[in-house]
Protein backbone atom coordinates (compact mmCIF):
# COMPACT_ATOMS: atom_id res chain seq x y z
CA UNK A 1 0.00 0.00 0.00
CA UNK A 2 1.10 3.51 -0.73
CA UNK A 3 0.40 6.35 1.68
CA UNK A 4 1.23 9.97 1.10
CA UNK A 5 3.73 11.63 3.41
CA UNK A 6 1.09 14.25 4.08
CA UNK A 7 -1.40 11.64 5.33
CA UNK A 8 1.16 9.91 7.55
CA UNK A 9 2.42 13.21 8.97
CA UNK A 10 -1.15 14.35 9.69
CA UNK A 11 -1.89 11.12 11.54
CA UNK A 12 1.31 11.33 13.57
CA UNK A 13 0.73 15.01 14.35
CA UNK A 14 -2.91 14.63 15.41
CA UNK A 15 -2.54 11.39 17.39
CA UNK A 16 -2.12 11.80 21.15
CA UNK A 17 -2.89 8.39 22.66
CA UNK A 18 -1.93 5.01 21.18
CA UNK A 19 -3.08 1.59 22.40
CA UNK A 20 -0.40 -0.91 21.36
CA UNK A 21 -1.84 -4.41 21.01
CA UNK A 22 0.91 -6.99 21.42
CA UNK A 23 3.28 -4.75 23.36
CA UNK A 24 6.09 -6.77 24.90
CA UNK A 25 7.80 -6.01 28.23
CA UNK A 26 10.98 -7.51 26.72
CA UNK A 27 13.21 -4.54 25.78
CA UNK A 28 14.71 -6.30 22.76
CA UNK A 29 11.34 -6.90 21.09
CA UNK A 30 10.37 -4.44 18.35
CA UNK A 31 7.04 -3.64 20.01
CA UNK A 32 8.88 -2.56 23.16
CA UNK A 33 11.34 -0.19 21.55
CA UNK A 34 8.66 1.24 19.23
CA UNK A 35 6.42 1.90 22.24
CA UNK A 36 9.29 3.41 24.21
CA UNK A 37 10.28 5.63 21.29
CA UNK A 38 6.72 6.88 20.79
CA UNK A 39 6.31 7.56 24.52
CA UNK A 40 9.54 9.59 24.49
CA UNK A 41 8.07 11.65 21.63
CA UNK A 42 5.12 12.69 23.78
CA UNK A 43 2.51 10.09 22.88
CA UNK A 44 0.61 8.35 25.63
CA UNK A 45 1.26 4.66 24.90
CA UNK A 46 -1.10 2.16 26.52
CA UNK A 47 0.26 -1.41 26.35
CA UNK A 48 -2.10 -4.31 25.66
CA UNK A 49 -0.78 -7.82 26.30
CA UNK A 50 -2.70 -10.44 28.34
CA UNK A 51 0.55 -12.21 29.29
CA UNK A 52 2.05 -9.06 30.83
CA UNK A 53 -0.96 -7.81 32.85
CA UNK A 54 0.16 -6.36 36.17
CA UNK A 55 3.32 -4.85 34.75
CA UNK A 56 3.89 -1.21 33.87
CA UNK A 57 5.48 0.02 30.67
CA UNK A 58 6.23 3.65 29.82
CA UNK A 59 4.31 4.82 32.90
CA UNK A 60 1.15 2.88 32.00
CA UNK A 61 -0.42 -0.33 33.30
CA UNK A 62 -0.47 -3.24 30.86
CA UNK A 63 -4.03 -4.32 30.01
CA UNK A 64 -5.35 -7.68 28.84
CA UNK A 65 -7.44 -6.23 26.00
CA UNK A 66 -8.71 -2.97 24.58
CA UNK A 67 -11.94 -3.51 26.53
CA UNK A 68 -9.97 -3.73 29.80
CA UNK A 69 -8.55 -0.20 29.47
CA UNK A 70 -10.44 2.01 31.96
CA UNK A 71 -10.33 5.32 30.05
CA UNK A 72 -10.83 4.27 26.45
CA UNK A 73 -12.16 7.65 25.32
CA UNK A 74 -8.66 9.14 25.00
CA UNK A 75 -7.40 6.48 22.56
CA UNK A 76 -7.24 7.76 19.00
CA UNK A 77 -4.92 5.12 17.47
CA UNK A 78 -4.48 1.36 17.82
CA UNK A 79 -1.05 0.05 16.79
CA UNK A 80 -1.19 -3.70 16.08
CA UNK A 81 1.83 -5.93 16.77
CA UNK A 82 0.04 -9.21 16.12
CA UNK A 83 -0.18 -11.63 13.20
CA UNK A 84 -2.33 -10.61 10.25
CA UNK A 85 -4.92 -13.32 10.95
CA UNK A 86 -5.57 -11.78 14.39
CA UNK A 87 -6.36 -8.33 12.98
CA UNK A 88 -10.13 -8.80 12.38
CA UNK A 89 -10.87 -9.66 16.03
CA UNK A 90 -8.68 -6.79 17.29
CA UNK A 91 -10.30 -4.38 14.86
CA UNK A 92 -13.84 -5.48 15.76
CA UNK A 93 -13.10 -4.93 19.46
CA UNK A 94 -11.51 -1.54 18.73
CA UNK A 95 -14.51 -0.37 16.70
CA UNK A 96 -16.85 -1.52 19.45
CA UNK A 97 -15.12 -0.07 22.53
CA UNK A 98 -13.09 2.95 21.37
CA UNK A 99 -15.48 5.84 20.75
CA UNK A 100 -12.82 8.29 19.48
CA UNK A 101 -10.76 5.90 17.37
CA UNK A 102 -9.29 7.64 14.33
CA UNK A 103 -6.56 5.28 13.12
CA UNK A 104 -5.74 1.59 12.97
CA UNK A 105 -2.03 1.13 12.30
CA UNK A 106 -0.70 -2.33 11.42
CA UNK A 107 3.00 -2.89 11.89
CA UNK A 108 5.47 -4.02 9.23
CA UNK A 109 4.37 -7.41 7.92
CA UNK A 110 0.81 -7.02 9.21
CA UNK A 111 -1.96 -6.59 6.64
CA UNK A 112 -5.63 -7.54 6.36
CA UNK A 113 -7.57 -6.08 3.43
CA UNK A 114 -11.06 -7.11 4.61
CA UNK A 115 -10.52 -5.79 8.12
CA UNK A 116 -9.16 -2.55 6.67
CA UNK A 117 -12.30 -2.15 4.56
CA UNK A 118 -14.47 -2.69 7.66
CA UNK A 119 -12.62 0.06 9.55
CA UNK A 120 -12.62 2.46 6.60
CA UNK A 121 -16.39 1.94 6.21
CA UNK A 122 -16.71 3.26 9.79
CA UNK A 123 -14.57 6.33 9.01
CA UNK A 124 -11.37 5.04 10.60
CA UNK A 125 -8.09 5.60 8.73
CA UNK A 126 -6.06 2.42 8.19
CA UNK A 127 -2.31 2.14 7.68
CA UNK A 128 -0.93 -1.33 6.90
CA UNK A 129 2.57 -2.78 6.79
CA UNK A 130 4.25 0.34 8.19
CA UNK A 131 5.87 1.33 11.48
CA UNK A 132 4.92 4.63 13.15
CA UNK A 133 8.42 4.89 14.68
CA UNK A 134 10.11 4.65 11.29
CA UNK A 135 7.60 7.00 9.68
CA UNK A 136 7.98 9.51 12.53
CA UNK A 137 11.76 9.46 12.19
CA UNK A 138 11.58 9.80 8.41
CA UNK A 139 8.94 12.56 8.33
CA UNK A 140 10.26 14.62 11.25
CA UNK A 141 13.94 14.52 10.28
CA UNK A 142 15.25 11.99 12.79
CA UNK A 143 16.17 9.16 10.42
CA UNK A 144 19.82 8.99 9.50
CA UNK A 145 21.95 6.76 7.31
CA UNK A 146 21.23 3.13 8.13
CA UNK A 147 18.09 4.10 10.05
CA UNK A 148 19.94 5.19 13.17
CA UNK A 149 20.14 8.62 14.74
CA UNK A 150 23.51 8.30 16.40
CA UNK A 151 23.68 11.86 17.68
CA UNK A 152 27.26 12.05 16.39
CA UNK A 153 28.26 14.70 13.88
CA UNK A 154 31.27 13.64 11.85
CA UNK A 155 32.95 14.59 8.59
CA UNK A 156 34.34 11.07 8.16
CA UNK A 157 32.87 8.89 5.43
N, C-alpha and C positions, 0 to 999 in steps of 0.2 A: 504494500500500500504506500501511496505517496501522500505526504501531508506538507502543506506549505509551511515555511518558517514562520510566517505571520500567525497562522492558526496555532502552532505549537507554542510560540512566544506568548500569545494571548492567553492560552490555557495556563501556562506556567506563571504568568503575571497575576491572573485573577484567582487562582487556586490559593486557598489559605490552610485547609485541613485535608489531609490525605489518610484514608484507612488503607493500610498495606496488608492484603490477605496473603498469608504465607511467609510473613516476616520471621526470620530466624534469629534466635539469641546468639547464635554462633558468629563471632566477628569476622570469620573468613568466608562466610556465605554472601553471595551477591546481594540478597535481600537486606542483609544487615548493613552492609556499607552503603547501599543506596539509601536506606532509611536514615542512617546517621548523617549522610551528606545532605539530604533534603531538610532534616531537622536543623542542621547547622546553617542552612540558608533561610531559616525563618518560618518554614512550614511546620504546622503541628502534624506530627506523624503518629497515628494510632495503630499499633501492631495487632494483627489478628492471626493467632496460631493456637489451636486447641491444645497442642502438646506443651506450650510454654505458658499457659495460664498461671497467674500468680507471680510472674516475673515482671520487671519493669524495664522498658527500653526507651531511651531518649526522653525520659521524664514522664512516660505514659505507662499505664497498666496494660498488659497483654490480655486480649479478650479472645474468647473461644470462637466467636462468629461476629458478623456485622450486627446481628440482632442483639447480641450481649453488650454492645457498647451503650453506656447510659445516655450520653448526650449525642444522639445521632444527627441532630439538626445542624450541627456545624460542619459536617462532612460534605465536601463538594467534589472530591475525587476518590475513586477506589483504584488502587494500583494492585494488579494481580500477579503474584509470583507463584502460580500453580500451573499444572499441566492444562493444555488446551481443552481436553475433554471435561475438565472441571469448571470451565468458564460459565456454561449455561446456568448451573445451580447457583454460583456466586452472583451472577448478574441478576437472576430472578430475585434472590434475597435482597440485593442492593436496591433494586427498583421498588421492592415492597416496603423496606424499612428506612430508606434514606430520603427524606422529603426534599432536600435541597441538593441532591446529586446532580452534578453538571457534566462529569467526565468519568468514563471507564477507561483505564489505561492498562493495556496488557503488555507485559515485559517482553524482551527479546525472546523469540521462539514461541510466543504464546499468541495464538490467533483462533478465532471462531466466528466465521462469517454470519451464521444464523443468529447467534447471540448478539453480535454487533447490530444486525438489522433490528432485532427486538428492542435494543436500547435506543437506537436512533429513531425508531418509531415513537418512542416516548419523549423525544427531545433531548436525549443525552448524547453528548459528543463521545465518540469512540476512537481511541488510538490503539493500534495493534502492532506487535512486533517491534516495539521501540522502548527505550529506557529514559525516564524523565531526568535522571542524573546526567546521562550523556547529552541529552537534548539541552538541558539547562547549561551545561558547560559550553556546548557549542554555540548556543544562541546568545549567551551573556558573556562571551569572551574569556572563559576559563579553561578551555580545552587547548592543550599544547601538543607539540609533536609527540606522537606515540600515545596520545590520550591522557597524558599525565601533566598536571600543573605542579612542577617541581618547586616553584618559588625561587629558583636560581636563575639569575641573569648572567649569561656568559657569551663571549664572542667566539668561543671555540666551536668548531664544527664537528 
